[in-house]
Amino acid sequence: MSNTEKGGMHRVRNFLSCRQVLNLLTMLGFMLNYALRVNLTIAIVDMVRPNVTSPAGNATLAGNATSLTGNSTSGNSSSLSPDGVDVYEERFSWDTYQTNFVLGCFFWGYILTELPGGRLAELIGGRRVFGHSMLWASLLTLITPLAAHINYVVLIVVRVVLGFMLGASWPAIHPVAAVWIPPMERSKFMSNMMASSLGAAITMPICGFLISVAGWASVFYLTGAVGLLWSLAWFTFVYETPATHPRISAEERREIEEAIGTTTSKKRPSHVPWGQLLCSPAVWAIIICHGLAVFGFFTVVNQLPTFMSKILHFDIKQNGLFSSLPYLGKYVMAVASSYLADYLRKRGTLSTTATRKLFTTFALVIPGLLMIVQVFLGYDATWSVTIFSLALFAHGAVTAGYLGNGLDIAPNFSGTIFGLANTLSSFGGFLSTWMVGALTYKDESFHSWQIVFWILAATYISGPIVFAIFGTGKLQSWNNPPERVKISDVTQEEGVPLKYGK
């Protein structure tokens, strides 16, 4: 190969730095993460037969969905495509309990892998854990329509296993940040997690359009296929550490390693100091605040399409479009607040502790107050869309608040801390779907939803109070525990040391 060709390849390879590639694929990964999760929340509006308040016949949890063939359309959906062609698809006779059960069972699996996923990422690396969770979740999404047609229970099993796979993805990204992202840039990197909201904002209107054109099954085929393509790119271009990346320049690697210093161990700690971690008020501030905040967010993300269909009477296209607006605003705020937080910390305007508490308070108190407004004005479509959009817009600031706080206090165990926090929040996710199902089972009126909004207001506002009292941004002494045994295994090494000097 000539020197000219080599130079051309070198320029192409260095068009994006390794951190930029990591940021881009992480952002796309979390977009897809939520696309794989929320596709059902919009599709289920068209999957279920309308006006079903109790199971058909003696249907039980194990009962088959209504299966109709021939010219009978009482159990089929019929939507008109832009070409004027009717799209017929099977609908299912699920009541509100069963519908919310399908939405909520995702969290059964999700809750099982939060803590193990975070710890596993600390031990073997976040790249593998995050990548495989997304790969298998994409495959499960592709078979979701088949599962729904086979049996109600089969669909539940698929959703539980989907949750099991995606449960490991969120805590797994913290160990990635601990070895790749300098401390003063971590708020910006954590904003990539809020690309999940951007994924929801894009997925919902696309799903609404696809359902009207090709039926509800098409949304699972599209999101699953895109997820497989992302998985291929992730495993091709992302590596566990700067030291093991074949394309990284010496300058970029030196910048990362010098900025991180000793806050993240070169060797992965062989054990977690559980006693100190579980007795740390700073850890519990993150866990409790996250649990309360995500209870509110999961209630919205799972129930907003249903609320807009049942109460505001939007059709499926309007539902997808207006359901997406709050998530778009959330992502914009996540990016803007993260850049502002890192800027304030770098300049010394605010300490890390003050920054985390300030942005956490803003991100959760504002949505709490807006839920109170929703109680009184939410029956109006314009007000309701505006309130939800503003609430999730403000909520995006959690990336500059408590969301990345585990990386401040204990980067070596940030996956474990976030795994604990997300485990509690997963209980809240299932509880929220049960709560809405119970409150609206026999009364799908705005009055029932007002009770939901009061509960959301209380949970949103309680979170920052706890964090303001117990939260901190200071590195904890137990972040670097002494090893119980001498580690000489070469597999513990992060890579060949970079030769400084010369």
PyMOL commands that set and color helices and strands:
alter all, ss='L'
color gray80, all
select helices_A, chain A and resi 3-13+18-47+96-104+106-124+126-142+144-150+152-167+169-180+183-214+217-237+242-244+250-260+274-278+281-310+316-347+352-377+381-400+402-409+411-440+446-470+477-479+490-492
alter helices_A, ss='H'
color red, helices_A
select strands_A, chain A and resi 76-80+86-90
alter strands_A, ss='S'
color yellow, strands_A
deselect
rebuild
show_as cartoon
